[in-house]
Amino acid sequence: MGEPKFRFRLNGEIIQAIRIEYGASDGNSVGKFWIAVRDEDIGWFAIDDNENLWDKDLPKFVLEYRNETAWSLIPVIERQSSKDKGWTKVTTQELLDVLESAGIIKHK
């Protein structure tokens, strides 16, 4: 069947492309994985959980994913009546864990 297909939203907007990146030194991974997204207007930028904002009242990123492979297996009537439409709100680390569990991210 292969790897599942995922769709992503950031602040309620579908993200057309994401990259999973990691720090590298001499071709070896160092540090942690992180997520970058592409916005049509501003280009690529890294996202996090905004845990270190200087002002606690600044808006935070809302990151969501949907496993399109699993979603397509749910009967249509259940999909139509679903309140969340299959979207799951996650932190960046939770999304990295989901993608690693699905075999999309592989440690070198």
Secondary structure, DSSP 8 states (H G I E B T S, - for coil): --S--EEEEETTEEES-EEEEEEEETTEEEEEEEEEEEETTTEEEEE---TT-SSTTS----EEEEEHHHHHHS-HHHHHH-SSTT-EEE-HHHHHHHHHHTTSS---
